[in-house]
Amino acid sequence: MFSNLVDRLKVRFARGGEYDSVSLRRHFARKHDIAIGLYTFGAFDRWRMPPGTRIGRYCSIARNARLVEADHPVGNLTTHPFLYMPAFGVTQAQKEAVPGQVIEDDVWLSHNVTVLPGCKRIGRGAIVGAGAVVIADVPRYAVAVGVPAKVVRYRFPTEVQAAIEATRWWELDKQQLATGLRAAPAFATAPSAEGARAFFRAVHGRELEMPPTA
């Protein structure tokens, strides 16, 4: 209980808030083994984000979205934790550790999204609609909705996705991002390959190298 209070106070009073605070991110990485990228918000809650979770930059996570890292063992005698958690003193057997789930950059998890253990990764730029139950990986730039969640469309055509990926805009800080968008404002609201080139040129002073087409 005290640890939870400390977390809440750190989130509330962190210099720069949850968007900018480096010290807040260090605390969650050290104390809870939860890595949260810069500018991401809504993820500073160890009860909704399990240990081992890795979250990228610029993510938007609803306050009631949550990740579930492991299922109860349905093939065991009982699904009760007495029989798979040695801390209760009933058994010495312990569930095998599972790798943490990965949320890549610029992911939007809407209200009441639940990400179950079958999902190991949600790709960059993906959107998961309100109330969705995610049971499998979500590709980059996909829009997934429903129970169970299914991909209904992609946010951008393949060539625009490739141009966005080539800019690696999510690695920029907010000042660099502002510089690029002053030169290419349409890249923010209607991304295109041309906009990606203009944006990249303004930020880096050189031409964007696009990946070869198949």
CYANA upper distance limits for C-alpha pairs under 8 A (distance plus 0.5 A):
  1 MET  CA      5 LEU  CA      6.87
  2 PHE  CA      6 VAL  CA      6.77
  3 SER  CA      7 ASP  CA      6.80
  4 ASN  CA      8 ARG  CA      6.81
  5 LEU  CA      9 LEU  CA      6.71
  6 VAL  CA     10 LYS  CA      6.64
  7 ASP  CA     11 VAL  CA      6.71
  7 ASP  CA     44 PHE  CA      8.48
  7 ASP  CA     45 ASP  CA      8.24
  8 ARG  CA     12 ARG  CA      6.62
  9 LEU  CA     13 PHE  CA      6.46
  9 LEU  CA     14 ALA  CA      8.47
 10 LYS  CA     14 ALA  CA      5.85
 10 LYS  CA     24 LEU  CA      7.15
 11 VAL  CA     17 GLY  CA      7.15
 11 VAL  CA     18 GLU  CA      6.70
 11 VAL  CA     24 LEU  CA      7.33
 11 VAL  CA     44 PHE  CA      7.64
 12 ARG  CA     17 GLY  CA      7.41
 13 PHE  CA     17 GLY  CA      7.34
 14 ALA  CA     18 GLU  CA      7.57
 14 ALA  CA     21 SER  CA      6.70
 14 ALA  CA     23 SER  CA      8.02
 14 ALA  CA     24 LEU  CA      6.93
 15 ARG  CA     20 ASP  CA      8.27
 15 ARG  CA     21 SER  CA      6.36
 16 GLY  CA     20 ASP  CA      5.37
 16 GLY  CA     21 SER  CA      5.51
 17 GLY  CA     21 SER  CA      6.05
 18 GLU  CA     24 LEU  CA      7.63
 18 GLU  CA     39 TYR  CA      7.72
 18 GLU  CA     40 THR  CA      7.82
 18 GLU  CA     41 PHE  CA      6.35
 18 GLU  CA     42 GLY  CA      8.42
 18 GLU  CA     44 PHE  CA      8.21
 19 TYR  CA     38 LEU  CA      7.06
 19 TYR  CA     39 TYR  CA      4.61
 19 TYR  CA     40 THR  CA      6.28
 19 TYR  CA     41 PHE  CA      6.26
 20 ASP  CA     38 LEU  CA      6.69
 20 ASP  CA     39 TYR  CA      6.09
 21 SER  CA     25 ARG  CA      7.19
 21 SER  CA     38 LEU  CA      8.26
 22 VAL  CA     26 ARG  CA      6.76
 22 VAL  CA     38 LEU  CA      8.04
 23 SER  CA     27 HIS  CA      6.70
 24 LEU  CA     28 PHE  CA      6.96
 25 ARG  CA     29 ALA  CA      6.63
 25 ARG  CA     35 ALA  CA      7.44
 25 ARG  CA     36 ILE  CA      6.60
 25 ARG  CA     37 GLY  CA      8.20
 26 ARG  CA     30 ARG  CA      6.49
 27 HIS  CA     31 LYS  CA      6.22
 27 HIS  CA     32 HIS  CA      8.30
 28 PHE  CA     32 HIS  CA      5.69
 28 PHE  CA     33 ASP  CA      6.86
 28 PHE  CA     34 ILE  CA      6.03
 28 PHE  CA     35 ALA  CA      7.40
 28 PHE  CA     36 ILE  CA      8.44
 28 PHE  CA     44 PHE  CA      7.92
 29 ALA  CA     33 ASP  CA      4.94
 29 ALA  CA     34 ILE  CA      5.23
 29 ALA  CA     35 ALA  CA      5.66
 29 ALA  CA     36 ILE  CA      8.22
 30 ARG  CA     34 ILE  CA      8.35
 32 HIS  CA     46 ARG  CA      7.32
 32 HIS  CA     51 PRO  CA      6.15
 32 HIS  CA     52 GLY  CA      8.50
 33 ASP  CA     51 PRO  CA      5.51
 33 ASP  CA     52 GLY  CA      5.83
 33 ASP  CA     53 THR  CA      7.74
 34 ILE  CA     46 ARG  CA      8.32
 34 ILE  CA     49 MET  CA      7.80
 34 ILE  CA     50 PRO  CA      7.70
 34 ILE  CA     51 PRO  CA      6.01
 34 ILE  CA     52 GLY  CA      6.07
 34 ILE  CA     53 THR  CA      5.59
 34 ILE  CA     54 ARG  CA      6.65
 34 ILE  CA     55 ILE  CA      8.44
 35 ALA  CA     52 GLY  CA      8.15
 35 ALA  CA     53 THR  CA      6.89
 35 ALA  CA     54 ARG  CA      5.36
 35 ALA  CA     55 ILE  CA      6.43
 36 ILE  CA     40 THR  CA      7.35
 36 ILE  CA     43 ALA  CA      7.83
 36 ILE  CA     54 ARG  CA      6.87
 36 ILE  CA     55 ILE  CA      5.32
 36 ILE  CA     56 GLY  CA      6.66
 36 ILE  CA     57 ARG  CA      7.72
 37 GLY  CA     55 ILE  CA      6.41
 37 GLY  CA     56 GLY  CA      5.06
 37 GLY  CA     57 ARG  CA      4.60
 37 GLY  CA     58 TYR  CA      7.67
 37 GLY  CA    105 ASP  CA      8.43
 38 LEU  CA     56 GLY  CA      8.07
 38 LEU  CA     57 ARG  CA      5.50
 38 LEU  CA     58 TYR  CA      7.12
 39 TYR  CA     57 ARG  CA      6.36
 39 TYR  CA     58 TYR  CA      5.41
 39 TYR  CA     59 CYS  CA      7.70
 40 THR  CA     56 GLY  CA      7.83
 40 THR  CA     57 ARG  CA      5.89
 40 THR  CA     58 TYR  CA      5.04
 40 THR  CA     59 CYS  CA      4.96
 40 THR  CA     60 SER  CA      6.55
 40 THR  CA     61 ILE  CA      8.26
 41 PHE  CA     58 TYR  CA      8.22
 41 PHE  CA     59 CYS  CA      6.96
 41 PHE  CA     60 SER  CA      6.14
 41 PHE  CA     61 ILE  CA      6.65
 42 GLY  CA     60 SER  CA      7.07
 42 GLY  CA     61 ILE  CA      5.21
 42 GLY  CA     62 ALA  CA      6.24
 42 GLY  CA     63 ARG  CA      5.97
 43 ALA  CA     48 ARG  CA      8.22
 43 ALA  CA     49 MET  CA      7.24
 43 ALA  CA     61 ILE  CA      6.72
 43 ALA  CA     63 ARG  CA      8.12
 44 PHE  CA     49 MET  CA      8.15
 45 ASP  CA     49 MET  CA      6.50
 46 ARG  CA     50 PRO  CA      6.44
 46 ARG  CA     51 PRO  CA      7.87
 48 ARG  CA     64 ASN  CA      8.48
 48 ARG  CA     65 ALA  CA      7.71
 48 ARG  CA     66 ARG  CA      5.08
 48 ARG  CA     67 LEU  CA      6.40
 48 ARG  CA     68 VAL  CA      8.18
 49 MET  CA     53 THR  CA      6.91
 49 MET  CA     66 ARG  CA      6.75
 49 MET  CA     67 LEU  CA      6.10
 49 MET  CA     68 VAL  CA      8.19
 50 PRO  CA     67 LEU  CA      7.31
 50 PRO  CA     68 VAL  CA      7.51
 50 PRO  CA     69 GLU  CA      6.80
 50 PRO  CA    100 GLY  CA      8.30
 51 PRO  CA    100 GLY  CA      7.53
 52 GLY  CA     99 PRO  CA      7.42
 52 GLY  CA    100 GLY  CA      4.75
 52 GLY  CA    101 GLN  CA      7.47
 53 THR  CA    100 GLY  CA      5.32
 53 THR  CA    101 GLN  CA      5.56
 53 THR  CA    102 VAL  CA      6.54
 53 THR  CA    103 ILE  CA      8.36
 54 ARG  CA    100 GLY  CA      7.42
 54 ARG  CA    101 GLN  CA      6.84
 54 ARG  CA    102 VAL  CA      5.29
 54 ARG  CA    103 ILE  CA      6.61
 54 ARG  CA    104 GLU  CA      8.36
 55 ILE  CA     59 CYS  CA      8.20
 55 ILE  CA    102 VAL  CA      6.46
 55 ILE  CA    103 ILE  CA      5.10
 55 ILE  CA    104 GLU  CA      6.32
 55 ILE  CA    105 ASP  CA      7.58
 56 GLY  CA    103 ILE  CA      6.61
 56 GLY  CA    104 GLU  CA      5.17
 56 GLY  CA    105 ASP  CA      4.64
 56 GLY  CA    106 ASP  CA      7.66
 57 ARG  CA    104 GLU  CA      7.99
 57 ARG  CA    105 ASP  CA      5.25
 57 ARG  CA    106 ASP  CA      6.77
 57 ARG  CA    170 TRP  CA      6.94
 57 ARG  CA    171 GLU  CA      8.20
 58 TYR  CA    105 ASP  CA      6.44
 58 TYR  CA    106 ASP  CA      5.29
 58 TYR  CA    107 VAL  CA      7.98
 58 TYR  CA    170 TRP  CA      7.36
 59 CYS  CA    105 ASP  CA      6.39
 59 CYS  CA    106 ASP  CA      4.88
 59 CYS  CA    107 VAL  CA      5.30
 59 CYS  CA    108 TRP  CA      6.42
 60 SER  CA    106 ASP  CA      7.60
 60 SER  CA    107 VAL  CA      6.76
 60 SER  CA    108 TRP  CA      5.22
 60 SER  CA    109 LEU  CA      6.89
 61 ILE  CA     65 ALA  CA      7.12
 61 ILE  CA    107 VAL  CA      8.29
 61 ILE  CA    108 TRP  CA      6.31
 61 ILE  CA    109 LEU  CA      5.36
 61 ILE  CA    110 SER  CA      7.00
 62 ALA  CA    109 LEU  CA      6.57
 62 ALA  CA    110 SER  CA      5.87
 62 ALA  CA    111 HIS  CA      5.70
 62 ALA  CA    112 ASN  CA      7.97
 63 ARG  CA    111 HIS  CA      7.72
 64 ASN  CA    111 HIS  CA      6.39
 64 ASN  CA    112 ASN  CA      5.73
 64 ASN  CA    113 VAL  CA      7.85
 65 ALA  CA    109 LEU  CA      7.07
 65 ALA  CA    110 SER  CA      7.25
 65 ALA  CA    111 HIS  CA      6.28
 65 ALA  CA    112 ASN  CA      5.31
 65 ALA  CA    113 VAL  CA      5.11
 65 ALA  CA    114 THR  CA      6.43
 66 ARG  CA    112 ASN  CA      8.04
 66 ARG  CA    113 VAL  CA      6.89
 66 ARG  CA    114 THR  CA      5.67
 66 ARG  CA    115 VAL  CA      6.82
 67 LEU  CA    114 THR  CA      6.39
 67 LEU  CA    115 VAL  CA      5.14
 67 LEU  CA    116 LEU  CA      6.78
 67 LEU  CA    117 PRO  CA      8.43
 68 VAL  CA    114 THR  CA      7.81
 68 VAL  CA    115 VAL  CA      6.45
 68 VAL  CA    116 LEU  CA      5.48
 68 VAL  CA    117 PRO  CA      6.33
 69 GLU  CA     98 VAL  CA      8.17
 69 GLU  CA    100 GLY  CA      7.48
 69 GLU  CA    101 GLN  CA      7.54
 69 GLU  CA    116 LEU  CA      7.20
 69 GLU  CA    117 PRO  CA      5.53
 70 ALA  CA     98 VAL  CA      7.98
 70 ALA  CA    116 LEU  CA      8.02
 70 ALA  CA    117 PRO  CA      5.75
 71 ASP  CA    117 PRO  CA      7.23
 72 HIS  CA     79 THR  CA      5.92
 72 HIS  CA     80 HIS  CA      8.03
 72 HIS  CA     81 PRO  CA      8.32
 73 PRO  CA     78 THR  CA      8.21
 73 PRO  CA     79 THR  CA      6.03
 74 VAL  CA     78 THR  CA      7.82
 74 VAL  CA     79 THR  CA      6.39
 78 THR  CA     83 LEU  CA      7.60
 79 THR  CA     83 LEU  CA      8.15
 80 HIS  CA     84 TYR  CA      8.21
 81 PRO  CA     85 MET  CA      6.03
 82 PHE  CA     86 PRO  CA      7.85
 82 PHE  CA     88 PHE  CA      6.30
 82 PHE  CA     89 GLY  CA      8.16
 82 PHE  CA     90 VAL  CA      6.50
 82 PHE  CA     91 THR  CA      7.68
 83 LEU  CA     90 VAL  CA      6.97
 83 LEU  CA     91 THR  CA      6.25
 83 LEU  CA     93 ALA  CA      7.84
 84 TYR  CA     91 THR  CA      7.30
 84 TYR  CA     92 GLN  CA      8.26
 84 TYR  CA     93 ALA  CA      6.21
 84 TYR  CA     94 GLN  CA      5.35
 84 TYR  CA     95 LYS  CA      6.29
 85 MET  CA     91 THR  CA      7.57
 85 MET  CA     92 GLN  CA      8.09
 85 MET  CA     93 ALA  CA      7.55
 85 MET  CA     94 GLN  CA      6.04
 85 MET  CA     95 LYS  CA      7.81
 86 PRO  CA     90 VAL  CA      7.01
 86 PRO  CA     91 THR  CA      5.80
 86 PRO  CA     92 GLN  CA      5.54
 86 PRO  CA     93 ALA  CA      6.96
 86 PRO  CA     94 GLN  CA      6.88
100 GLY  CA    120 LYS  CA      7.92
101 GLN  CA    117 PRO  CA      8.41
101 GLN  CA    119 CYS  CA      7.82
101 GLN  CA    120 LYS  CA      5.23
101 GLN  CA    121 ARG  CA      6.41
102 VAL  CA    120 LYS  CA      6.59
102 VAL  CA    121 ARG  CA      5.15
102 VAL  CA    122 ILE  CA      6.94
103 ILE  CA    107 VAL  CA      7.42
103 ILE  CA    121 ARG  CA      6.28
103 ILE  CA    122 ILE  CA      5.46
103 ILE  CA    123 GLY  CA      7.08
103 ILE  CA    124 ARG  CA      8.08
104 GLU  CA    121 ARG  CA      7.93
104 GLU  CA    122 ILE  CA      6.61
104 GLU  CA    123 GLY  CA      5.75
104 GLU  CA    124 ARG  CA      5.24
104 GLU  CA    125 GLY  CA      8.26
105 ASP  CA    123 GLY  CA      8.01
105 ASP  CA    124 ARG  CA      5.34
105 ASP  CA    125 GLY  CA      7.03
105 ASP  CA    170 TRP  CA      7.29
106 ASP  CA    124 ARG  CA      6.23
106 ASP  CA    125 GLY  CA      5.32
106 ASP  CA    126 ALA  CA      7.74
106 ASP  CA    170 TRP  CA      7.92
107 VAL  CA    122 ILE  CA      7.98
107 VAL  CA    123 GLY  CA      7.77
107 VAL  CA    124 ARG  CA      6.38
107 VAL  CA    125 GLY  CA      5.51
107 VAL  CA    126 ALA  CA      5.53
107 VAL  CA    127 ILE  CA      6.43
108 TRP  CA    125 GLY  CA      8.06
108 TRP  CA    126 ALA  CA      6.98
108 TRP  CA    127 ILE  CA      5.31
108 TRP  CA    128 VAL  CA      6.76
109 LEU  CA    113 VAL  CA      6.79
109 LEU  CA    127 ILE  CA      6.72
109 LEU  CA    128 VAL  CA      5.60
109 LEU  CA    129 GLY  CA      7.38
109 LEU  CA    130 ALA  CA      8.14
110 SER  CA    127 ILE  CA      8.21
110 SER  CA    128 VAL  CA      6.53
110 SER  CA    129 GLY  CA      5.87
110 SER  CA    130 ALA  CA      5.20
110 SER  CA    131 GLY  CA      7.94
111 HIS  CA    129 GLY  CA      8.08
111 HIS  CA    130 ALA  CA      5.26
111 HIS  CA    131 GLY  CA      6.74
112 ASN  CA    130 ALA  CA      6.35
112 ASN  CA    131 GLY  CA      5.19
112 ASN  CA    132 ALA  CA      7.68
113 VAL  CA    128 VAL  CA      7.71
113 VAL  CA    129 GLY  CA      7.71
113 VAL  CA    130 ALA  CA      6.35
113 VAL  CA    131 GLY  CA      5.37
113 VAL  CA    132 ALA  CA      5.46
113 VAL  CA    133 VAL  CA      6.51
113 VAL  CA    134 VAL  CA      8.14
114 THR  CA    131 GLY  CA      7.87
114 THR  CA    132 ALA  CA      6.91
114 THR  CA    133 VAL  CA      5.38
114 THR  CA    134 VAL  CA      6.69
115 VAL  CA    119 CYS  CA      7.04
115 VAL  CA    133 VAL  CA      6.46
115 VAL  CA    134 VAL  CA      5.20
115 VAL  CA    135 ILE  CA      7.08
116 LEU  CA    133 VAL  CA      7.63
116 LEU  CA    134 VAL  CA      6.37
116 LEU  CA    135 ILE  CA      5.83
116 LEU  CA    136 ALA  CA      8.45
117 PRO  CA    135 ILE  CA      7.39
118 GLY  CA    134 VAL  CA      8.36
118 GLY  CA    135 ILE  CA      5.35
118 GLY  CA    136 ALA  CA      5.64
118 GLY  CA    137 ASP  CA      7.98
119 CYS  CA    134 VAL  CA      6.98
119 CYS  CA    135 ILE  CA      5.65
119 CYS  CA    136 ALA  CA      4.58
119 CYS  CA    137 ASP  CA      5.13
119 CYS  CA    138 VAL  CA      8.17
120 LYS  CA    136 ALA  CA      7.70
120 LYS  CA    137 ASP  CA      6.41
121 ARG  CA    137 ASP  CA      5.67
121 ARG  CA    138 VAL  CA      7.15
122 ILE  CA    126 ALA  CA      7.33
122 ILE  CA    137 ASP  CA      6.20
122 ILE  CA    138 VAL  CA      5.23
122 ILE  CA    139 PRO  CA      6.91
122 ILE  CA    140 ARG  CA      7.67
123 GLY  CA    137 ASP  CA      8.35
123 GLY  CA    138 VAL  CA      6.38
123 GLY  CA    139 PRO  CA      5.47
123 GLY  CA    140 ARG  CA      4.51
123 GLY  CA    141 TYR  CA      7.47
123 GLY  CA    142 ALA  CA      8.49
124 ARG  CA    139 PRO  CA      8.20
124 ARG  CA    140 ARG  CA      5.25
124 ARG  CA    141 TYR  CA      6.75
125 GLY  CA    140 ARG  CA      6.15
125 GLY  CA    141 TYR  CA      4.94
125 GLY  CA    142 ALA  CA      7.81
126 ALA  CA    138 VAL  CA      7.65
126 ALA  CA    139 PRO  CA      7.42
126 ALA  CA    140 ARG  CA      5.84
126 ALA  CA    141 TYR  CA      4.77
126 ALA  CA    142 ALA  CA      5.31
126 ALA  CA    143 VAL  CA      6.40
126 ALA  CA    144 ALA  CA      8.31
127 ILE  CA    141 TYR  CA      7.65
127 ILE  CA    142 ALA  CA      6.81
127 ILE  CA    143 VAL  CA      5.26
127 ILE  CA    144 ALA  CA      6.77
128 VAL  CA    132 ALA  CA      7.21
128 VAL  CA    143 VAL  CA      6.43
128 VAL  CA    144 ALA  CA      5.39
128 VAL  CA    145 VAL  CA      6.38
128 VAL  CA    149 ALA  CA      8.42
129 GLY  CA    143 VAL  CA      7.85
129 GLY  CA    144 ALA  CA      6.66
129 GLY  CA    145 VAL  CA      5.29
129 GLY  CA    146 GLY  CA      7.84
130 ALA  CA    145 VAL  CA      7.79
131 GLY  CA    145 VAL  CA      8.35
131 GLY  CA    146 GLY  CA      7.50
131 GLY  CA    147 VAL  CA      8.27
132 ALA  CA    144 ALA  CA      8.26
132 ALA  CA    145 VAL  CA      5.89
132 ALA  CA    146 GLY  CA      5.21
132 ALA  CA    147 VAL  CA      5.95
132 ALA  CA    148 PRO  CA      7.15
132 ALA  CA    149 ALA  CA      5.97
133 VAL  CA    146 GLY  CA      7.17
133 VAL  CA    147 VAL  CA      5.62
133 VAL  CA    148 PRO  CA      5.61
133 VAL  CA    149 ALA  CA      5.97
134 VAL  CA    147 VAL  CA      7.98
134 VAL  CA    148 PRO  CA      6.47
134 VAL  CA    149 ALA  CA      5.53
135 ILE  CA    148 PRO  CA      7.01
135 ILE  CA    149 ALA  CA      7.49
138 VAL  CA    142 ALA  CA      7.26
138 VAL  CA    144 ALA  CA      7.82
138 VAL  CA    151 VAL  CA      8.08
141 TYR  CA    154 TYR  CA      6.11
141 TYR  CA    155 ARG  CA      6.01
141 TYR  CA    156 PHE  CA      7.61
141 TYR  CA    161 GLN  CA      7.97
142 ALA  CA    151 VAL  CA      6.71
142 ALA  CA    152 VAL  CA      8.14
142 ALA  CA    153 ARG  CA      6.53
142 ALA  CA    154 TYR  CA      4.86
142 ALA  CA    155 ARG  CA      6.64
143 VAL  CA    151 VAL  CA      6.06
143 VAL  CA    152 VAL  CA      6.44
143 VAL  CA    153 ARG  CA      6.01
143 VAL  CA    154 TYR  CA      6.24
143 VAL  CA    155 ARG  CA      7.26
144 ALA  CA    149 ALA  CA      6.09
144 ALA  CA    150 LYS  CA      5.52
144 ALA  CA    151 VAL  CA      4.68
144 ALA  CA    152 VAL  CA      6.36
144 ALA  CA    153 ARG  CA      8.04
145 VAL  CA    149 ALA  CA      5.25
145 VAL  CA    150 LYS  CA      6.06
145 VAL  CA    151 VAL  CA      7.14
145 VAL  CA    152 VAL  CA      7.56
146 GLY  CA    150 LYS  CA      6.80
156 PHE  CA    160 VAL  CA      6.43
156 PHE  CA    161 GLN  CA      6.47
157 PRO  CA    161 GLN  CA      6.78
158 THR  CA    162 ALA  CA      6.77
159 GLU  CA    163 ALA  CA      6.83
159 GLU  CA    193 ALA  CA      7.73
160 VAL  CA    164 ILE  CA      6.66
160 VAL  CA    191 PRO  CA      7.48
160 VAL  CA    192 SER  CA      5.96
160 VAL  CA    193 ALA  CA      6.07
161 GLN  CA    165 GLU  CA      6.62
162 ALA  CA    166 ALA  CA      6.65
162 ALA  CA    210 MET  CA      7.96
162 ALA  CA    211 PRO  CA      7.78
163 ALA  CA    167 THR  CA      7.06
163 ALA  CA    192 SER  CA      7.85
163 ALA  CA    193 ALA  CA      5.78
163 ALA  CA    196 ALA  CA      6.54
163 ALA  CA    197 ARG  CA      8.41
163 ALA  CA    210 MET  CA      7.02
164 ILE  CA    168 ARG  CA      7.31
164 ILE  CA    169 TRP  CA      7.97
164 ILE  CA    191 PRO  CA      8.29
164 ILE  CA    193 ALA  CA      8.09
164 ILE  CA    196 ALA  CA      6.82
165 GLU  CA    169 TRP  CA      8.31
166 ALA  CA    208 LEU  CA      7.72
166 ALA  CA    209 GLU  CA      7.47
166 ALA  CA    210 MET  CA      6.60
166 ALA  CA    211 PRO  CA      7.82
167 THR  CA    196 ALA  CA      7.12
167 THR  CA    197 ARG  CA      8.46
167 THR  CA    200 PHE  CA      6.52
167 THR  CA    208 LEU  CA      7.53
168 ARG  CA    172 LEU  CA      8.27
169 TRP  CA    177 LEU  CA      7.75
172 LEU  CA    176 GLN  CA      6.28
172 LEU  CA    177 LEU  CA      6.59
173 ASP  CA    177 LEU  CA      6.71
174 LYS  CA    178 ALA  CA      6.61
175 GLN  CA    179 THR  CA      6.85
176 GLN  CA    180 GLY  CA      6.88
176 GLN  CA    203 VAL  CA      6.90
177 LEU  CA    181 LEU  CA      6.75
177 LEU  CA    203 VAL  CA      8.24
178 ALA  CA    182 ARG  CA      6.62
179 THR  CA    183 ALA  CA      7.32
179 THR  CA    202 ALA  CA      7.37
179 THR  CA    203 VAL  CA      6.81
180 GLY  CA    184 ALA  CA      6.67
180 GLY  CA    185 PRO  CA      8.41
180 GLY  CA    198 ALA  CA      8.31
180 GLY  CA    199 PHE  CA      5.17
180 GLY  CA    200 PHE  CA      7.22
180 GLY  CA    201 ARG  CA      8.39
180 GLY  CA    202 ALA  CA      5.74
180 GLY  CA    203 VAL  CA      5.68
181 LEU  CA    185 PRO  CA      5.09
181 LEU  CA    186 ALA  CA      8.17
181 LEU  CA    187 PHE  CA      7.38
181 LEU  CA    188 ALA  CA      7.37
181 LEU  CA    199 PHE  CA      6.84
183 ALA  CA    198 ALA  CA      7.39
183 ALA  CA    199 PHE  CA      6.87
183 ALA  CA    202 ALA  CA      6.71
184 ALA  CA    188 ALA  CA      8.37
184 ALA  CA    195 GLY  CA      6.51
184 ALA  CA    196 ALA  CA      8.50
184 ALA  CA    198 ALA  CA      6.32
184 ALA  CA    199 PHE  CA      5.75
185 PRO  CA    189 THR  CA      7.89
186 ALA  CA    190 ALA  CA      5.93
186 ALA  CA    191 PRO  CA      7.08
186 ALA  CA    195 GLY  CA      7.12
187 PHE  CA    191 PRO  CA      4.86
187 PHE  CA    192 SER  CA      7.08
187 PHE  CA    195 GLY  CA      5.44
187 PHE  CA    196 ALA  CA      6.87
187 PHE  CA    199 PHE  CA      7.57
191 PRO  CA    195 GLY  CA      6.67
191 PRO  CA    196 ALA  CA      7.52
192 SER  CA    196 ALA  CA      6.61
193 ALA  CA    197 ARG  CA      6.84
194 GLU  CA    198 ALA  CA      6.89
195 GLY  CA    199 PHE  CA      6.49
196 ALA  CA    200 PHE  CA      6.51
196 ALA  CA    208 LEU  CA      8.32
197 ARG  CA    201 ARG  CA      6.54
197 ARG  CA    207 GLU  CA      7.20
197 ARG  CA    208 LEU  CA      6.00
198 ALA  CA    202 ALA  CA      6.75
199 PHE  CA    203 VAL  CA      6.92
200 PHE  CA    204 HIS  CA      6.36
200 PHE  CA    205 GLY  CA      7.97
200 PHE  CA    206 ARG  CA      7.85
200 PHE  CA    207 GLU  CA      7.48
200 PHE  CA    208 LEU  CA      6.56
201 ARG  CA    205 GLY  CA      5.31
201 ARG  CA    206 ARG  CA      5.57
201 ARG  CA    207 GLU  CA      6.03
201 ARG  CA    208 LEU  CA      7.33
202 ALA  CA    206 ARG  CA      8.47
